[in-house]
Amino acid sequence: MNGSNFRAFENRTIGLAVISAAICAAERAVSCDRVCNRADWPRICRYELVVEKRTFRPGSTPSTDNVTLTGGSVSTEQPITVSYYTVNGRYVGPTLTVCENDFLVVDVENRIPGESITLHWTGQSQRRTPFMDGVPMITQCPIASFTRFQYKFQADRAGTHLYHGFAGSERTQGLLGAFVVRSAYEQRQSPVLSELHNDPVWLVTELNGMLGVNGQRDWTQTLNGTLNLRVRLIYAVAHCQHWLELEDHRLQVLALDGNVLNHNSTPSVRRILLHDGVRMDVALTRLAGDKIKRDYEIRFAPHETTSSCGRAVFRLHYDADRAAVNDAESIKYNLITPPPPSPRPSEELQLDLTGTACGETMLCPQDLPGGRDQLPKDLQRGYDTRLEFTIGTRQQAGTGPFGEPTHETVRSVNGFTFAFPPVLMVRDPLANGALGAHCCGGQRPLPRSCQPLTARCECVHVEHIEAGHRVEMVLINADAAVDYVYHLHGQSVFVVALATAGRPGTALGALSGQAGQRISAPLQRDTIVVRRGTTVAVRFVANLAGLWLLRDIGSPGWSRGLDVVLSVGTAQPDIPRNFPACRHFAGPRYFLI
């Protein structure tokens, strides 16, 4: 890193920790996986991620040459091959563990022939580095084949997070890894989290119809001499929903999307229904009264509506020698402060994180109490900007290559089918002719490609928000057949109201429609399920200037038309002068700020 480049980096990721660490640049990276302490200086954490793509024929050995396997018996049928990604040679990348406020320097090398990628870092605000958010053609140029890109940002939000390829198929086929940001609060101050010294990661993925944890199908969680267990669970399975259940144990959710819940009033449950994109911390509590066994089943059972998805069973193993399980009754299993008694027996309670079937014994996210980051008072009083997004689909007739009739499902938000811009948005102002002609939304005139109105309107859907405004955003799913999961980049939101029919006039006011619910203790999330035929209202303060994507994570590619760019503030972010502009897509072979 030369002097001018370092000074640019210093100005944009300001802090004495960076300056003092850079003076000792000769020191290569020390481990950032440590006990966090408020009195310690943040560290610079360096990583290198090499991304490749491979294919294999189910039942065969994976191929490493990016082509389908050959050999074996001759068949007249086309062999079925499955593609997957590797990070540093492994299906599912390494876990990156840092402390809150550490600085990350991550070199990403794309070794996939003919395919461009970017990486998104969930849960991070990118407060001073919005150009490191990892959205192709919005915040950065795609990383072309056999080139490298360097991400530099500060990990300013603690919790269980994820780094992943931007395209949905990349995220669910191996181009992902856990990103754990620890904090002094949870390790020193929290009366519950400070007692849970172990925090293993369970990253659940699916490949060829079978589940795996941390990239393994024969995975086992082993406890070596300690029973205080907090699991960091990430579920990245696109087309299935699974119930998580642990034999002879109860589960208590401690955090969602990195936001800590109120543990004293959060009930323990028998099982939890997971949805794609969920990140949560779960405490495991063994039922009292029975003697300990060496092995317990960790079960992932498919939801009744997704019977085509497979069932998977893994093991939780207690090390008999180190845990002294021969005298099981001498071991205490009070892993956390027990939750207050519930009028409903915990043996019957279940938690549905999709919010599909709420009831007496079926809890939903709105039944969970918010954490220490409660809804701010200024958001309770009202809002300055209101955005309403209606998700819709329609069938468009067409003609196939041989004249046969076809029908294509066209998805849109407020009638706009999202398409990525031809130029890098973070570099070109919206008023620029090359970009402005492709943008829609807000008060902008319809682009030429959207006329006549009966045709498909493909454009860059952009909504402007004044910096510092209190925003109420209402997501209306008019699609009666599909549930959608949205992730908001750079911001966390409070889910303040739900409605199963009709449209809310205001989230905190009276909900019109047949079944509306105002949430008294809103959860803070960045990943939201919008079920078919329902409305979800969220609020947040737009205090981070930049271009932030409201992302439909179920899209198998870059987009299927359901994304929206939220442009916060009028000033363009202060990006490095030599930041690639995508005008020459190949770009420099190696880019450093």
Buried (B, 14 or more C-beta within 10 A) or exposed (E): EEEEBBEBBEEBBEBEBBEEBBEEEEEEEEEBEBEBEEEBBBBBBBBEBBBBBBBBBEEBEEBEEBEBBEEEEEEEEEEEBBBBBBBBEEBBBEBBBBBBBBBBBBBBBBBBEEBBBBBBBBBBBBBBBBBBBBBBBBBBBBBBBEBBBBBBBBBBBBBBBBBBBBBBBBBBBBBBBBBBBBBBBBBEEBEBBBBBEBBBBBBBBBBEEEBBBBBEEEBEBEBEEEBBBBBBBBBBBBEBBBBBBBBEBBBBBBBBBBBBBBBEEBBBBBBBBBBBBBBBBBBBBBEEEEEBBEEBEBBBBBBEEEEEBBEBEBBBBBBEEEBBBEEBEEBEBEBBEEBEEEEEEBEEBBBBBBBBEBEEEBBBBBBBBBBEEBBEEEBBEEBBBBBBBBBBBEEEEEEEEEEEEEEEEBBBBBBBBBBBBEBBBBBBEBEEEEBBBBBBBEEBEBBEBBEEEEEBBBBBBBBBBEBEBBBBBBBBBEBEEBBBBBBBBBBBBBBBBBBBEBBBEBBBEEBBBEEBEBBEBBBBBBBBBBBBBBBBBBBBBBBBBBBBBBBBBBBBEBBBBBBBBBBBBEEBBEBBEEBBBBEEEEBEEEBBB
